[in-house]
């Protein structure tokens, strides 16, 4: 009976738009250990890949003609999704330590960065630059969108603490995806956000597509809980 009830729940409309509790719990445990992200299951919203996360953040945080700074060179799809919403996307150059803070355009309302593995250069943002960026953003009321798409894959050394972990002002939205460390077609990602903002993102998710595939969420939760994701990552590192 219990198994039947659970199977029926996976075929229902009556689902929390934030995602299955077991997957959010598994992700919270995994990223707390592997990516130094401070979060609980209740801080996580499951999305259809990182791209939906960016779309929701744009809808909730930004309005037409608002300015977002992105790394230059950088990840083209973030430009596409924000520009489709009428947002002004402006580039900010990078150096060997990451985005150049003094080159961020004036009037910027949000900043998009890939600090753990800059796309496409591979630069890792230094700890001093991370701390400076957080303080800069906090002093100006600017949100930071931290895209951590595959920080597990490193040729050498240990990952630095995530911006989200270093943030004491509540300005960082942490976006993750399983498209890079597993396979693109899985189309599952997530956002870790401060609770007031997470509620708004959840409402946005609810009115756009309700919730992400429950069957894939349930399968991924088991995959993580049973240790298969950790083994997969270790195997890919060796390769």
N, CA and C of each residue as an Amber inpcrd file, in Angstrom:
protein
   717
   0.8320000  -1.1990000   0.0000000   0.0000000   0.0000000   0.0000000
   0.8670000   1.2500000   0.0000000   1.9260000   1.2270000   0.8500000
   2.7960000   2.3980000   0.9160000   3.4540000   2.6640000  -0.4220000
   3.9240000   1.5790000  -1.0750000   4.5490000   1.7420000  -2.3740000
   3.5860000   2.2690000  -3.3980000   2.3270000   1.7840000  -3.3430000
   1.3160000   2.2610000  -4.2660000   0.9960000   3.7190000  -4.0500000
   0.9560000   4.1470000  -2.8000000   0.6830000   5.5520000  -2.4830000
   1.7930000   6.4420000  -3.0150000   3.0390000   5.9950000  -2.8720000
   4.1520000   6.7960000  -3.3500000   4.1420000   6.8870000  -4.8710000
   3.8290000   5.7720000  -5.5300000   3.7570000   5.7810000  -6.9870000
   2.6480000   6.7050000  -7.4590000   1.5220000   6.6800000  -6.7590000
   0.4170000   7.5560000  -7.1260000   0.7960000   9.0160000  -6.9580000
   1.5670000   9.3180000  -5.9240000   1.9800000  10.7010000  -5.6730000
   2.8570000  11.2270000  -6.8040000   3.6160000  10.3230000  -7.4550000
   4.4720000  10.7350000  -8.5630000   3.6890000  11.0030000  -9.8390000
   2.3960000  10.7230000  -9.8140000   1.5340000  10.9490000 -10.9770000
   0.4770000  12.0160000 -10.6890000   0.7120000  12.8260000  -9.6830000
  -0.3070000  13.7570000  -9.1880000  -0.0070000  15.1910000  -9.5790000
  -1.0690000  16.0250000  -9.5560000  -0.8960000  17.4700000  -9.6930000
  -0.4970000  18.1050000  -8.3630000  -0.8300000  17.4590000  -7.2800000
  -0.6630000  18.0350000  -5.9480000   0.7780000  17.8590000  -5.4750000
   1.6730000  18.7060000  -6.0010000   3.0990000  18.5700000  -5.7350000
   3.6740000  19.9380000  -5.3820000   4.5710000  19.9650000  -4.4380000
   5.2780000  21.1890000  -4.0850000   6.1280000  21.6330000  -5.2770000
   5.9450000  22.8490000  -5.7790000   6.7460000  23.2900000  -6.9340000
   8.2340000  23.3300000  -6.6520000   8.6270000  23.3640000  -5.3710000
  10.0510000  23.3790000  -5.0320000  10.7420000  22.0650000  -5.3530000
   9.9770000  20.9770000  -5.4990000  10.5670000  19.6910000  -5.8390000
  10.3370000  18.6410000  -4.7750000  10.6570000  17.3980000  -5.1080000
  10.4730000  16.3010000  -4.1620000  11.3670000  16.4940000  -2.9400000
  10.8200000  16.3130000  -1.7390000  11.6350000  16.4860000  -0.5290000
  12.8810000  15.6170000  -0.5210000  12.7630000  14.3670000  -0.9930000
  13.9180000  13.4710000  -0.9380000  15.0510000  13.9340000  -1.8540000
  14.7080000  14.5520000  -3.0000000  15.7620000  15.0540000  -3.8740000
  16.3970000  16.3080000  -3.2850000  15.5920000  17.2000000  -2.7420000
  16.1540000  18.4130000  -2.1410000  17.0450000  18.0620000  -0.9480000
  16.6500000  17.0550000  -0.1820000  17.4830000  16.6220000   0.9380000
  18.8070000  16.0250000   0.4400000  18.7170000  15.2260000  -0.6140000
  19.9280000  14.6020000  -1.1630000  20.8760000  15.6530000  -1.7280000
  20.3250000  16.6460000  -2.4320000  21.1570000  17.7070000  -2.9950000
  21.7970000  18.5360000  -1.8890000  21.0110000  18.8800000  -0.8690000
  21.5450000  19.6850000   0.2400000  22.7290000  18.9830000   0.8860000
  22.6060000  17.7010000   1.1260000  23.6930000  16.9430000   1.7430000
  24.9000000  16.8720000   0.8150000  24.6530000  16.6440000  -0.4600000
  25.7350000  16.4940000  -1.4360000  26.5160000  17.7910000  -1.6130000
  25.8280000  18.9160000  -1.8570000  26.5500000  20.1570000  -2.1340000
  27.1520000  20.7690000  -0.8740000  26.5850000  20.4480000   0.2760000
  27.2020000  20.9110000   1.5250000  28.5790000  20.2750000   1.6900000
  28.6990000  19.0080000   1.3010000  29.9500000  18.2780000   1.4560000
  30.9270000  18.5470000   0.3150000  30.4430000  18.5430000  -0.9210000
  31.3390000  18.6090000  -2.0740000  31.6010000  20.0170000  -2.5710000
  30.6650000  20.9460000  -2.3320000  30.8030000  22.2910000  -2.9000000
  30.7990000  23.3960000  -1.8440000  30.8250000  23.0260000  -0.5770000
  30.8540000  24.0050000   0.5190000  29.7290000  25.0190000   0.4040000
  28.5150000  24.5190000   0.1800000  27.3370000  25.3770000   0.1210000
  26.5580000  25.2240000   1.4210000  26.2410000  26.3330000   2.0780000
  25.4780000  26.3010000   3.3260000  23.9880000  26.2990000   3.0020000
  23.3380000  25.1630000   3.1980000  21.9100000  25.1190000   2.8930000
  21.2540000  23.9100000   3.5390000  19.9420000  23.9950000   3.6120000
  19.0930000  22.8820000   3.9890000  18.1560000  22.5840000   2.8200000
  17.4520000  21.4790000   2.9120000  16.5290000  21.1150000   1.8340000
  15.5140000  22.2170000   1.5590000  15.1000000  22.9150000   2.6070000
  14.0800000  23.9600000   2.4650000  14.5880000  25.1960000   1.7350000
  15.9080000  25.2760000   1.4850000  16.4880000  26.4190000   0.7700000
  16.5910000  26.1690000  -0.7300000  16.1470000  25.0010000  -1.1950000
  16.3920000  24.5640000  -2.5700000  15.1140000  24.5270000  -3.3900000
  15.2090000  24.9930000  -4.6330000  14.1420000  24.8820000  -5.6300000
  14.6820000  24.0860000  -6.8140000  13.9940000  23.0120000  -7.1820000
  14.3960000  22.1900000  -8.3350000  13.8810000  22.8340000  -9.6140000
  14.7360000  22.8930000 -10.6350000  14.3700000  23.5160000 -11.9110000
  14.6740000  22.5760000 -13.0760000  14.1750000  22.9460000 -14.2440000
  14.4870000  22.2030000 -15.4650000  15.8240000  22.7060000 -16.0130000
  16.8870000  22.2550000 -15.4050000  18.2190000  22.6870000 -15.7770000
  18.5170000  24.0810000 -15.2550000  19.7630000  24.5150000 -15.4440000
  20.1570000  25.8520000 -14.9990000  19.4320000  26.9340000 -15.7750000
  19.0840000  26.6430000 -17.0350000  18.4700000  27.6850000 -17.8640000
  17.1390000  28.1510000 -17.2820000  16.3340000  27.2300000 -16.7530000
  15.0840000  27.6600000 -16.1270000  15.3790000  28.4510000 -14.8540000
  16.4320000  28.0810000 -14.1370000  16.8030000  28.8390000 -12.9470000
  17.1100000  30.2840000 -13.3090000  17.8770000  30.4910000 -14.3870000
  18.1910000  31.8530000 -14.8170000  16.9170000  32.6040000 -15.2190000
  16.0370000  31.9080000 -15.9050000  14.7820000  32.5330000 -16.3420000
  13.9570000  32.9830000 -15.1410000  13.8330000  32.1220000 -14.1370000
  13.0500000  32.4630000 -12.9450000  13.6850000  33.6240000 -12.1840000
  15.0040000  33.6040000 -12.0590000  15.6940000  34.6870000 -11.3550000
  15.4580000  36.0120000 -12.0790000  15.5330000  35.9820000 -13.4090000
  15.2810000  37.1920000 -14.1810000  13.8740000  37.7110000 -13.9760000
  12.8960000  36.8190000 -13.9810000  11.5000000  37.2310000 -13.8110000
  11.2330000  37.8060000 -12.4210000  11.8710000  37.2400000 -11.4220000
  11.6110000  37.6530000 -10.0410000  12.4090000  38.8960000  -9.6490000
  13.6730000  38.9490000 -10.0550000  14.5610000  40.0170000  -9.5870000
  14.6180000  41.2370000 -10.4890000  14.3940000  41.0400000 -11.7730000
  14.7200000  42.0780000 -12.7380000  13.4980000  42.5510000 -13.5150000
  13.5990000  43.7510000 -14.0290000  12.5600000  44.3060000 -14.8700000
  13.1440000  44.7760000 -16.1850000  12.2950000  45.1130000 -17.1560000
  12.7930000  45.6290000 -18.4300000  13.6940000  46.8420000 -18.2120000
  14.7980000  46.8330000 -18.9240000  15.7860000  47.9230000 -18.8910000
  16.7090000  47.8580000 -17.6820000  16.5220000  46.9120000 -16.7580000
  17.5120000  46.7080000 -15.7010000  18.8010000  46.1750000 -16.3260000
  19.9170000  46.4560000 -15.6840000  21.2180000  46.0310000 -16.2040000
  21.7760000  44.8540000 -15.4120000  22.2330000  43.8380000 -16.1250000
  22.9280000  42.7040000 -15.5200000  24.3330000  42.6410000 -16.1060000
  25.3180000  42.4940000 -15.2420000  26.6990000  42.3350000 -15.6880000
  27.0290000  40.8530000 -15.7950000  27.6560000  40.4840000 -16.8950000
  28.0900000  39.0980000 -17.1010000  29.5750000  39.1000000 -17.4530000
  30.2270000  37.9830000 -17.1850000  31.6430000  37.8680000 -17.5140000
  31.8430000  37.9500000 -19.0270000  32.9420000  38.5870000 -19.4150000
  33.2750000  38.7240000 -20.8370000  34.7170000  38.2970000 -21.0490000
  34.9940000  37.1590000 -21.7390000  34.0030000  36.2850000 -22.3850000
  33.2010000  35.5110000 -21.3530000  32.0570000  34.9690000 -21.8030000
  31.1940000  34.2840000 -20.8560000  30.2640000  33.3040000 -21.5210000
  29.2440000  32.9040000 -20.7690000  28.3250000  31.8500000 -21.1640000
  27.1600000  32.4440000 -21.9590000  27.0690000  32.2020000 -23.2760000
  26.0450000  32.8580000 -24.0970000  24.5940000  32.6360000 -23.6620000
  24.1770000  31.4280000 -23.2290000  22.7560000  31.2450000 -22.8940000
  22.2200000  32.1650000 -21.8080000  23.0780000  32.6250000 -20.8680000
  22.5760000  33.5520000 -19.8540000  22.1720000  34.8590000 -20.5070000
  22.9180000  35.2680000 -21.5250000  22.5400000  36.4730000 -22.2760000
  21.2050000  36.2780000 -22.9740000  21.0300000  35.1250000 -23.6060000
  19.8110000  34.8910000 -24.3740000  18.5710000  34.9800000 -23.4940000
  18.6120000  34.3110000 -22.3550000  17.4080000  34.2580000 -21.5310000
  17.0900000  35.6230000 -20.9270000  18.0980000  36.3720000 -20.5060000
  17.8400000  37.6770000 -19.9030000  17.4420000  38.7070000 -20.9520000
  18.0880000  38.6880000 -22.0950000  17.7230000  39.6190000 -23.1620000
  16.3090000  39.3650000 -23.6650000  15.8570000  38.1100000 -23.6160000
  14.4860000  37.8000000 -24.0290000  13.4600000  38.4210000 -23.0860000
  13.8950000  38.7830000 -21.8630000  13.0260000  39.4220000 -20.8820000
  13.1420000  40.9440000 -20.9010000  13.9280000  41.4650000 -21.8380000
  14.1030000  42.9040000 -21.9330000  15.1960000  43.4660000 -21.0540000
  15.9690000  42.5960000 -20.4130000  17.0560000  43.0350000 -19.5380000
  18.2560000  43.4690000 -20.3720000  18.9350000  44.5140000 -19.9260000
  20.1550000  44.9620000 -20.5840000  21.3350000  44.1530000 -20.0480000
  21.9940000  43.4200000 -20.9090000  23.1290000  42.5840000 -20.5000000
  24.4200000  43.2650000 -20.9500000  25.3180000  43.5070000 -19.9840000
  26.5750000  44.1820000 -20.2660000  27.7430000  43.3240000 -19.7940000
  28.7900000  43.2950000 -20.5870000  29.9520000  42.4930000 -20.2440000
  30.9040000  43.2110000 -19.3020000  31.5710000  42.4270000 -18.4560000
  32.6430000  42.9220000 -17.5870000  33.8280000  41.9920000 -17.7820000
  35.0020000  42.5240000 -18.1060000  36.1540000  41.6610000 -18.4100000
  36.6490000  40.9050000 -17.1850000  37.4290000  39.8640000 -17.4450000
  38.0220000  39.0540000 -16.3790000  39.5350000  39.0860000 -16.5040000
  40.2000000  38.7480000 -15.4040000  41.6320000  38.5200000 -15.4440000
  41.9140000  37.1610000 -14.8060000  43.1290000  36.9220000 -14.3590000
  43.4850000  35.6160000 -13.8120000  42.8620000  35.3420000 -12.4480000
  42.2010000  36.3430000 -11.8560000  41.5340000  36.1480000 -10.5710000
  40.0110000  36.1750000 -10.6900000  39.5090000  36.3990000 -11.8890000
  38.0580000  36.4370000 -12.0680000  37.5780000  37.7810000 -12.5780000
  36.2910000  38.0720000 -12.3790000  35.6930000  39.2850000 -12.9130000
  36.3510000  40.5210000 -12.2940000  36.5720000  41.5410000 -13.1190000
  37.1800000  42.7840000 -12.6560000  36.0900000  43.6730000 -12.0660000
  36.1140000  43.8200000 -10.7700000  35.0280000  44.5110000 -10.0730000
  34.9340000  45.9730000 -10.4900000  36.0730000  46.6080000 -10.6980000
  36.0280000  48.0240000 -11.0620000  35.5740000  48.2510000 -12.5040000
  35.3550000  47.1840000 -13.2460000  34.8550000  47.2980000 -14.6210000
  33.3920000  46.8840000 -14.7490000  32.7650000  46.5890000 -13.6260000
  31.3300000  46.2740000 -13.6520000  30.5660000  47.5510000 -13.9770000
  29.6620000  47.5290000 -14.9500000  28.9580000  48.7520000 -15.3590000
  28.1720000  49.4040000 -14.2260000  28.1310000  50.7260000 -14.2430000
  27.3530000  51.4670000 -13.2550000  25.8640000  51.1420000 -13.4310000
  25.1540000  51.1220000 -12.3210000  23.7270000  50.8550000 -12.3770000
  23.3650000  49.3840000 -12.4720000  24.3690000  48.5210000 -12.3600000
  24.1210000  47.0760000 -12.4210000  23.2310000  46.6310000 -11.2650000
  22.2320000  45.8160000 -11.5860000  21.3250000  45.3110000 -10.5540000
  21.6480000  43.8780000 -10.1510000  22.3030000  43.1380000 -11.0430000
  22.7030000  41.7580000 -10.7440000  23.9700000  41.4320000 -11.5220000
  24.7450000  40.4980000 -10.9800000  25.9920000  40.0820000 -11.6000000
  25.9590000  38.5660000 -11.7640000  26.3060000  38.0870000 -12.9480000
  26.3850000  36.6480000 -13.2080000  27.8540000  36.2460000 -13.3000000
  28.2550000  35.2520000 -12.4980000  29.6470000  34.7950000 -12.5000000
  29.7160000  33.2670000 -12.4230000  30.8320000  32.7300000 -12.9220000
  31.1270000  31.2950000 -12.8170000  32.4590000  31.1550000 -12.0810000
  32.4710000  31.3910000 -10.7690000  33.7260000  31.5110000 -10.0230000
  34.5250000  30.2330000  -9.8790000  33.8710000  29.0810000  -9.8590000
  34.5980000  27.8300000  -9.6230000  35.3260000  27.3210000 -10.8640000
  34.8150000  27.7160000 -12.0440000  35.3980000  27.2290000 -13.2980000
  34.8630000  28.1410000 -14.3940000  35.5110000  29.2970000 -14.5670000
  34.9730000  30.3240000 -15.4560000  34.7700000  29.7680000 -16.8660000
  33.5990000  30.0930000 -17.4150000  33.3090000  29.6520000 -18.7770000
  33.5740000  30.8110000 -19.7320000  34.4470000  30.6510000 -20.7430000
  35.0710000  29.4040000 -21.1930000  36.5530000  29.2730000 -20.8300000
  37.1240000  30.1890000 -20.0440000  38.5750000  30.2200000 -19.8640000
  39.0890000  29.2160000 -18.8460000  38.2380000  28.7920000 -17.9000000
  38.6780000  27.8790000 -16.8530000  39.2790000  28.5740000 -15.6440000
  39.3350000  29.9080000 -15.6470000  39.8920000  30.6580000 -14.5160000
  39.0880000  30.3790000 -13.2480000  39.7930000  30.2140000 -12.1310000
  39.1520000  30.0610000 -10.8230000  39.2550000  31.4000000 -10.0820000
  38.1190000  31.9550000  -9.6780000  38.1260000  33.2320000  -8.9760000
  38.8400000  33.0810000  -7.6340000  39.7780000  33.9710000  -7.3700000
  40.5610000  33.8950000  -6.1340000  39.6840000  34.2040000  -4.9240000
  40.1680000  33.7700000  -3.7600000  39.4140000  34.0180000  -2.5330000
  39.2820000  35.5150000  -2.2680000  40.3540000  36.2610000  -2.4730000
  40.2940000  37.7090000  -2.2200000  39.2940000  38.3830000  -3.1500000
  39.2330000  37.9460000  -4.4130000  38.2800000  38.5240000  -5.3640000
  36.8500000  38.1350000  -4.9940000  36.6710000  36.9200000  -4.5110000
  35.3360000  36.4820000  -4.0890000  34.8210000  37.3520000  -2.9420000
  35.6590000  37.5490000  -1.9510000  35.2460000  38.3480000  -0.8040000
  34.9790000  39.7960000  -1.2070000  35.8320000  40.3330000  -2.0780000
  35.6460000  41.7120000  -2.5310000  34.3620000  41.8620000  -3.3390000
  34.0530000  40.8770000  -4.1660000  32.8370000  40.9440000  -4.9750000
  31.5890000  40.9180000  -4.0950000  31.5940000  40.0600000  -3.0840000
  30.4460000  39.9840000  -2.1800000  30.2430000  41.3140000  -1.4510000
  31.3270000  41.9010000  -0.9420000  31.2140000  43.1720000  -0.2290000
  30.7630000  44.2820000  -1.1710000  31.2870000  44.2970000  -2.3770000
  30.8820000  45.2950000  -3.3740000  29.3880000  45.1910000  -3.6500000
  28.9210000  43.9700000  -3.8810000  27.5030000  43.7700000  -4.1920000
  26.6110000  44.1290000  -3.0040000  27.0100000  43.7220000  -1.8080000
  26.2040000  43.9900000  -0.6200000  26.0760000  45.4910000  -0.3610000
  27.1390000  46.2300000  -0.5910000  27.1180000  47.6700000  -0.3260000
  26.2410000  48.4260000  -1.3150000  25.9220000  47.7970000  -2.4450000
  25.1320000  48.4580000  -3.4810000  23.7640000  47.8140000  -3.7080000
  23.4430000  46.8110000  -2.9160000  22.1620000  46.1330000  -3.0970000
  22.0690000  45.3620000  -4.4000000  23.1980000  44.7960000  -4.8230000
  23.2720000  44.0540000  -6.0850000  23.2500000  42.5510000  -5.8090000
  22.4810000  41.8150000  -6.5730000  22.4270000  40.3570000  -6.4280000
  23.5480000  39.7030000  -7.2380000  24.0850000  38.6080000  -6.7110000
  25.0900000  37.8190000  -7.4260000  24.4720000  36.4720000  -7.7980000
  24.5180000  36.1450000  -9.0740000  24.0780000  34.8310000  -9.5470000
  25.3290000  33.9780000  -9.7340000  25.5010000  33.0010000  -8.8570000
  26.6790000  32.1260000  -8.8940000  26.3120000  30.8400000  -9.6310000
  26.8940000  30.6530000 -10.8070000  26.6370000  29.4620000 -11.6130000
  27.7740000  28.4660000 -11.3890000  27.4700000  27.4030000 -10.6470000
  28.4670000  26.3650000 -10.3630000  28.0390000  25.1020000 -11.1010000
  28.4660000  24.9930000 -12.3390000  27.9540000  23.9370000 -13.2060000
  28.7510000  22.6430000 -13.1480000  30.0340000  22.6990000 -12.7170000
  30.8070000  21.4350000 -12.6760000  32.0690000  21.5630000 -11.8330000
  31.9610000  22.1860000 -10.6560000  33.1750000  22.4180000  -9.8740000
  33.8320000  21.1340000  -9.3870000  33.1420000  19.9980000  -9.4900000
  33.7680000  18.7260000  -9.1250000  34.9140000  18.3650000 -10.0720000
  34.8520000  18.8520000 -11.3040000  35.8340000  18.4640000 -12.3090000
  36.9920000  19.4580000 -12.3200000  38.0740000  19.0870000 -11.6390000
  39.2640000  19.9260000 -11.5460000  40.4880000  19.0710000 -11.8660000
  41.4490000  19.6820000 -12.5370000  42.6730000  18.9550000 -12.8590000
  43.6050000  18.8550000 -11.6580000  43.5400000  19.8490000 -10.7620000
  44.4210000  19.8220000  -9.6030000  43.8460000  20.6880000  -8.4960000
  44.2980000  20.4350000  -7.2530000  43.9040000  21.2600000  -6.1150000
  42.4800000  21.0180000  -5.6590000  42.1260000  21.6840000  -4.5660000
  40.7900000  21.5850000  -4.0050000  39.9860000  22.8120000  -4.3890000
  38.6690000  22.6340000  -4.4720000  37.7990000  23.7610000  -4.7780000
  37.8410000  24.7800000  -3.6450000  37.7430000  26.0630000  -4.0060000
  37.5970000  27.1110000  -3.0090000  36.1570000  27.1230000  -2.5150000
  35.9360000  27.8010000  -1.3900000  34.5780000  27.9170000  -0.8900000
  33.7010000  28.6470000  -1.9060000  32.4680000  28.2100000  -2.0200000
  31.5360000  28.8810000  -2.9230000  31.2850000  30.3030000  -2.4490000
  30.8680000  31.1700000  -3.3730000  30.4570000  32.5170000  -2.9770000
  29.3220000  32.4360000  -1.9680000  28.4220000  31.4870000  -2.1920000
  27.2650000  31.3460000  -1.3080000  27.7000000  31.0660000   0.1220000
  28.7260000  30.2630000   0.2850000  29.2200000  29.9370000   1.6150000
  29.8600000  31.1440000   2.2850000  30.5110000  31.9820000   1.4980000
  31.1940000  33.1640000   2.0200000  30.2430000  34.3250000   2.2890000
  29.0740000  34.2750000   1.6770000  28.1240000  35.3840000   1.7510000
  27.4740000  35.4710000   3.1300000  27.5980000  36.6180000   3.7780000
  26.9240000  36.8550000   5.0550000  25.8730000  37.9610000   4.9340000
  25.5930000  38.3690000   3.7070000  24.6460000  39.4610000   3.4740000
  23.3790000  39.0070000   2.7550000  23.3280000  37.7640000   2.3170000
  22.1520000  37.2740000   1.6060000  22.0150000  37.8200000   0.2050000
  23.1580000  38.0160000  -0.4930000  23.1020000  38.5780000  -1.8470000
  23.3420000  37.5300000  -2.9360000  23.7500000  36.3150000  -2.5590000
  24.1210000  35.2990000  -3.5500000  22.9860000  34.3170000  -3.7970000
  22.6790000  34.0910000  -5.0790000  21.7990000  33.0090000  -5.5010000
  22.6810000  31.9590000  -6.1730000  22.6820000  30.7660000  -5.6180000
  23.5700000  29.6970000  -6.0950000  22.7840000  28.7850000  -7.0370000
  23.2810000  28.6330000  -8.2590000  22.6210000  27.8030000  -9.2680000
  23.5020000  26.6010000  -9.5920000  22.9150000  25.4110000  -9.5690000
  23.6280000  24.1900000  -9.9280000  22.8470000  23.4080000 -10.9550000
  23.5040000  22.4770000 -11.6050000  22.8560000  21.6470000 -12.6180000
  23.5000000  20.2670000 -12.6410000  22.7400000  19.2860000 -13.0980000
  23.2770000  17.9330000 -13.2830000  23.5530000  17.6500000 -14.7570000
  23.3220000  18.6450000 -15.6200000  23.5270000  18.4560000 -17.0570000
  24.9880000  18.2640000 -17.4110000  25.8980000  18.8600000 -16.6300000
  27.3250000  18.7810000 -16.9580000  27.9990000  17.5870000 -16.2900000
  27.6230000  17.2760000 -15.0460000  28.3190000  16.1670000 -14.3690000
  27.6630000  14.8170000 -14.6480000  26.4280000  14.8190000 -15.1950000
  25.7950000  13.5660000 -15.6220000  25.6150000  13.5760000 -17.1350000
  24.4940000  14.1350000 -17.6300000  24.2900000  14.2350000 -19.0730000
  23.2540000  15.3230000 -19.3470000  23.3640000  16.0310000 -20.4740000
  22.5170000  17.1960000 -20.7340000  21.0210000  16.9120000 -20.7110000
  20.5970000  15.7540000 -21.2260000  19.1700000  15.4880000 -21.3700000
  18.4400000  15.2590000 -20.0480000  19.1660000  15.1710000 -18.9420000
  18.4780000  14.9810000 -17.6700000  17.6380000  16.1990000 -17.3040000
  18.0690000  17.3990000 -17.7220000  17.3060000  18.6400000 -17.5460000
  16.8380000  18.8220000 -16.1090000  17.7200000  18.6670000 -15.1720000
  17.4260000  18.9570000 -13.7730000  18.5320000  19.8500000 -13.2040000
  18.1110000  20.9360000 -12.6050000  19.0290000  21.8440000 -11.9400000
  18.3900000  22.3080000 -10.6410000  18.9860000  23.3100000 -10.0200000
  18.4310000  23.7790000  -8.7520000  18.9670000  25.1730000  -8.4240000
  18.2340000  25.8580000  -7.5690000  18.6380000  27.1640000  -7.0480000
  18.6460000  27.0830000  -5.5270000  19.6850000  27.6300000  -4.9060000
  19.7230000  27.8490000  -3.4600000  19.6260000  29.3560000  -3.2600000
  18.5850000  29.7980000  -2.5660000  18.3460000  31.2340000  -2.4280000
  17.9080000  31.5670000  -1.0100000  18.1170000  32.8130000  -0.5740000
  17.5700000  33.2380000   0.7210000  16.0670000  33.0050000   0.7540000
  15.5370000  32.6460000   1.8990000  14.1460000  32.2020000   1.9940000
  13.1120000  33.1790000   1.4240000  13.1920000  34.4960000   1.6990000
  12.1850000  35.3980000   1.1160000  12.1890000  35.3660000  -0.4110000
  13.3710000  35.2850000  -0.9770000  13.4830000  35.2390000  -2.4310000
  13.0780000  33.8720000  -2.9670000  13.3820000  32.8190000  -2.2230000
  13.0070000  31.4790000  -2.6550000  11.4960000  31.3550000  -2.7950000
  10.7510000  31.9840000  -1.9090000   9.2850000  31.9390000  -1.9880000
   8.7960000  32.5510000  -3.2910000   9.4080000  33.6560000  -3.7100000
   9.0220000  34.2930000  -4.9700000   9.4060000  33.4270000  -6.1620000
  10.5820000  32.8050000  -6.1040000  11.0000000  31.9010000  -7.1800000
  10.0550000  30.7050000  -7.2710000   9.6430000  30.1910000  -6.1200000
   8.7130000  29.0670000  -6.0830000   7.3880000  29.4290000  -6.7370000
   6.8940000  30.6310000  -6.4660000   5.6500000  31.0700000  -7.0920000
   5.8260000  31.1900000  -8.6010000   6.9810000  31.7140000  -9.0200000
   7.2600000  31.7970000 -10.4510000   7.2850000  30.4300000 -11.1020000
   7.8970000  29.4580000 -10.4210000   7.9300000  28.0860000 -10.9250000
   6.5220000  27.5210000 -11.0240000   5.7190000  27.8080000 -10.0170000
   4.3570000  27.2760000  -9.9710000   3.5240000  27.7470000 -11.1550000
   3.6620000  29.0190000 -11.5260000   2.8130000  29.5570000 -12.5910000
   3.3680000  29.2930000 -13.9820000   4.6390000  28.8820000 -14.0970000
   5.1920000  28.6120000 -15.4220000   5.0220000  27.1520000 -15.8360000
   5.5100000  26.2160000 -15.0070000   5.3530000  24.8070000 -15.3940000
   4.9830000  23.8880000 -14.2310000   4.6500000  24.4770000 -13.0790000
   4.1800000  23.6500000 -11.9650000   5.2980000  23.0130000 -11.1830000
   5.9890000  22.0680000 -11.8040000   7.1090000  21.3870000 -11.1620000
   7.8540000  20.5850000 -12.2140000   9.0920000  20.2470000 -11.9040000
   9.9160000  19.4500000 -12.8210000   9.5330000  17.9780000 -12.7210000
   9.9160000  17.2150000 -13.7460000   9.5560000  15.8000000 -13.8520000
   9.7630000  15.0420000 -12.5470000   8.6680000  14.5010000 -12.0060000
   8.7500000  13.8010000 -10.7250000   9.4790000  12.4650000 -10.8480000
   9.2990000  11.7910000 -11.9500000   9.9750000  10.5020000 -12.1180000
  11.4940000  10.6870000 -12.1710000  11.9380000  11.7090000 -12.9020000
  13.3750000  11.9650000 -12.9520000  13.8960000  12.4410000 -11.5910000
  13.1010000  13.2330000 -10.8940000  13.5130000  13.6690000  -9.5640000
  13.6780000  12.4840000  -8.6140000  12.7170000  11.5620000  -8.6500000
  12.7750000  10.3970000  -7.7680000  13.9880000   9.5210000  -8.1000000
  14.2410000   9.3360000  -9.4070000  15.3850000   8.5200000  -9.8200000
  16.7020000   9.1670000  -9.4070000  16.8130000  10.4850000  -9.5970000
  18.0470000  11.1820000  -9.2350000  18.2630000  11.1600000  -7.7260000
  17.1970000  11.2920000  -6.9700000  17.3240000  11.2300000  -5.5060000
  17.9360000   9.8970000  -5.0790000  17.4330000   8.7930000  -5.6350000
  17.9900000   7.4730000  -5.3120000  19.4420000   7.3720000  -5.7600000
  19.7340000   7.9050000  -6.9410000  21.0840000   7.8550000  -7.4990000
  22.0780000   8.5290000  -6.5610000  21.6820000   9.6760000  -5.9930000
  22.5600000  10.3900000  -5.0670000  22.6240000   9.6830000  -3.7200000
  21.4530000   9.3050000  -3.1880000  21.3800000   8.6890000  -1.8530000
  22.1800000   7.3930000  -1.7800000  22.1890000   6.6270000  -2.8540000
  22.8600000   5.3350000  -2.8460000  24.3550000   5.4300000  -3.1930000
  24.8570000   6.6620000  -3.3320000  26.2790000   6.8620000  -3.5420000
  26.7530000   6.7770000  -4.9800000  25.8200000   6.6030000  -5.9250000
  26.2370000   6.4400000  -7.3240000  26.8020000   7.7290000  -7.9110000
  26.2520000   8.8860000  -7.5110000  26.7710000  10.1480000  -8.0480000
  28.2120000  10.3550000  -7.6110000  28.5100000  10.1170000  -6.3420000
  29.8770000  10.2640000  -5.8630000  30.8390000   9.3500000  -6.5980000
  30.4310000   8.0890000  -6.8230000  31.2890000   7.1490000  -7.5510000
  31.4790000   7.5910000  -8.9950000  30.4170000   8.0700000  -9.6100000
  30.4910000   8.5480000 -10.9950000  31.4890000   9.7040000 -11.1070000
  31.3950000  10.6750000 -10.1890000  32.2960000  11.8260000 -10.2300000
  33.7400000  11.3890000 -10.0500000  33.9910000  10.4850000  -9.1180000
  35.3720000  10.0050000  -8.9130000  35.8980000   9.3060000 -10.1620000
  35.0560000   8.5290000 -10.8100000  35.4670000   7.8350000 -12.0270000
  35.7650000   8.8380000 -13.1450000  34.9050000   9.8650000 -13.2940000
  35.1230000  10.8690000 -14.3350000  36.3930000  11.6840000 -14.0720000
  36.7060000  11.9310000 -12.8040000  37.9370000  12.6480000 -12.4770000
  39.1510000  11.8650000 -12.9530000  39.1350000  10.5470000 -12.7490000
  40.2620000   9.7290000 -13.1970000  40.3980000   9.7810000 -14.7230000
  39.2720000   9.7210000 -15.4020000  39.2930000   9.7880000 -16.8540000
  39.7760000  11.1370000 -17.3540000
